[in-house]
């Protein structure tokens, strides 16, 4: 996601959240949707589907996002320990972006021990909207689960995984594999050396290919994961439809802010590195 795309996403998310917030307090133009969906679920959804939606649909995208974060963090730490030279800044950039994502997660992008982060909690206290049922004692607007799913999956797809794949492909491109093949050539035939170099080229290509596949499909994957959690919260009858819409807007805005923060950190670090070379 480019910086320009992040600004556009922040604007769209702000407009969407502002409209939904105003609708909850003032004009109630979507009240028919909230009531209609709630009545349909109450009259037609079985207990088994209700439990499945509350525990599986609501939580699975978030848990998968956490697993993706953990895997990416492990890969970044591993690459930082074996990188060939200090000139390869892709790993340190990835680590920095990951830490910024964690900071934003704690600020407002994720659930913490089944509780809301302080930003979501403050918004809920301001609006004090009652839930459709009394299954939960906390307020309803916005949906913390939907905010978390939107943020965790969004940062994974647009920040963390691209950084990890870029670090992997850059490590291969910076000559680590070529140097390894050169050392082998002193004790092996030239044919073996060529095969080793070709193998390293395939590794680099695989990293680039994975990055391209991610870029082509991440928007659809993001939408699917967010829709799964949002649908789970509504079908479980613990949130109104407008709650999950607002949670999605809030999560998208936080993802975009994180993208801008990562871009700003890259600029500041680049300036320091240029000053250090003088």
N, C-alpha and C positions, 0 to 999 in steps of 0.2 A: 504494500500500500504506500503510495507516494504521499509526500507532505500535502500536496494539493488535494488529493483524495481524502486525506484525513480532515482537512478543513471543511470540505463539502459534507463529509459524514457527520462532523460535529454540528454543523448548521442544521442538517436534516433531523438529527437526533434531538436537538434542542427544540426545534419547531414541533416535532411529534410529541415530545414529553410535555411541552408547554400547553399544547392543545388538550392533551389528555388530562393534565392537572386542572386546567380551567374547566373542562367538562365535568370533572368530579365535583368541583366546588360550586360552579355557577350554572352553566347552561344545560347540563344533563342531556345532551343530544344523543349520547350512546347508551342511555339508561335502558332502552328497549333491548339492546343487544345483551347487556349484562343480565337482565332479568330473564329474558327468553332462554339464553343458554343455561342459566342456573336451573330454571324450571324443567327444561328438557333433561338435564343430567339427573336431577333429583327423581324424576319419574321413570327414567328409562335405563339408567346405568346400574348394573348389578354390583353387589358387594365385592365380588372377585375382581371385576374390572376397576372398581374404585380403588381397591388396595394396590392393584398392579400399577395404576396411574400414579398413585401417591408415592410409592416406594421405588418402582422400577423406571417408569417413564420420566419422572421428575429428576431422578438422581443419576441415571446412567450417563448422559452426556457430560455431566460435571465430573464424575469419577473417571471417565475416559480422558477428559481434559487434564485432570490431575496426573494420570498415568503418562500422558504425552509430555507434560511438563517435566516429570521425573526422568523420563527417558532422555529428553533433550538436555536436561541439566547434567546427567551422567555423561553424555557424549561430549558436551562442551568442556567439562572438567577433564575428561580423558584426553581430549585433543590439546587442552592447555598444558598438559604434562608432557606430551610427546612432540609438540610442534617444533619444527626444524630450526626456526630462527625468530628473533624478535621483530623482524620485518613483517612477519605474518600477523597482522592486527585483526584478522577476521574472527579469531577465537576470543580475544579480549573484547571485541565489539559485541559478540554474541553473549558473553557473560554479563557485560554491562546492560544490555537490553533485557536480559533475563532478570537481573536484579531490579530494574525499573518496573518490570511487569509485576514482580512480587510486591513492591512498594504500593503500586496502584491496586493490586488485589486486596491488600490489607486496608487500604483507604476506603474502598467502596465497591470493589469488583467481585468479591467472593464471600461465600458463607464461611464462618469461623466456628467450628464445633457446633454446628446446627444452629448458629445464631447469625444475625445480620451484621455486616460491617457497619461502622459508625455512620457512614454517609446514608445508607439505606435506612438505618434505624432513625436518624434525624428526620428524614423525609416522612417516614411512617408516623412519627410523633407529631409532625406538623399537620398532616392530613387527617390522622386518626380515623381512617375509614374502617368500618366493621367488615369482617369476612362474611362470605355467603353462609357459612355454617360455624358452629362453635367448636370445631375440631382443633383450632389453635387459638391461643389467648392473645397473640400479638395482632397488630393492625395489618391491613391488607395491601395498601397502596404505597409503593409499587411492589411487585413480586421479587423477593430477594433471590429465589431460586432461578428465575428467568434472567435476572441481572447477572448472576454468577455464571450460568451456562453461556450467555452471550459473551461475557468478558473472557472466561477461561478458554473457550474454544476459539474466540476471535484472536486473542493474543497468541495462542498456540499456532494458528494457521497463518497469521499475518506478520508475526514478530519472531517467535521463538524457533519454530521449525525452519523458516527461511534462513535465520542466522546459523542454525546448526548445519544445514545443508551447504550453505555458503562457506562455512569454516571447513567442512569436509572437502569440498571441491577445491578450495584455495590451497589447502594443505597438499593435495595431490598435484596441483598445478605449479606449486613453488619449488618443485624439483626434488621432493623427498623420495619419490619413487625412482627418478632418474639417477640420483646419487646412489641409491641402493643397487640399482642395476649396474652402475659403473663399478662398484666394489665387487659385484659378482663376476664381472667380465675378466678380472685378473686370474680367476681360478676356473672359469667355465669357458666354453666355446662362445664364439660370437653369436651363434644361433640362439643359445640360451639367453644371452643378454638382450637380444632383440625381443624374445618372447616376454622377458621380464618387463621391458619398457612398454610393450604392447599391453601387458596386463595392467600396468599403472595407468595407461591411457584409458583403458576400459573403466577403471575405478573412478577416474576423474569424470568420464562421460556419464557414468551411472549417477554420480552426485548431481550433475547438471540436469540429467533427465528427470530425476526425482523432484528437483526444484521446479522444473517446467510443468510437470504433472500437477504438483501442488498449486502452482499459480493458476492453472487452467480450471481446477475443480474446487478450490477452497471456498468460493462464495456459495456454491450450491451445498457444500458440506456444512458450512456455517449455518445457513438457513435451515437445513434439515435438523441439526442438533438443537438449535434454538426452538424450532417448532415442536420438537419432541418434548422438551422440558416444559414449554409453555402449555402445550396440550395436556400434559400430565397434571399440571397444577389446576387447570380448569376442570378436567374430567374428575379429578379427585375432589372437586368442589371446595377447595380451600382458597381459591382466588376468583375474582371477577375477571371477565375477559379483558377489560381495560387495564387491570392490574398487570397482566403479563405483557400487554402492549407497552406499557410504561416501563416495565423492567427491561424489555428488549431495547427500547430507546436509550435508557440509562446505560445499559451495558455497551451498546454501540458507541455512545459518546465517550465512555471511559477507554474503550479500545483505541479510538481515534486520538484521544489526549495522550495515551501511552505512546502511540506512533510519533506524535509531535515531540514528546519528551525524549524519545530515543534519537530522533533527528537532531534535536538541539544538543544532546550530549555528544553526538558524533562531531558536530561543528566545533564545540568547545574543546574537545580532545584533539581535534585536528589542528586548531590554533595553537594549543600548547606544544604539540609536537613540532610544528613549524618554527615556533619561537625557540625551542630547545636546540634545533639544528643550526641556528644562527650563531 
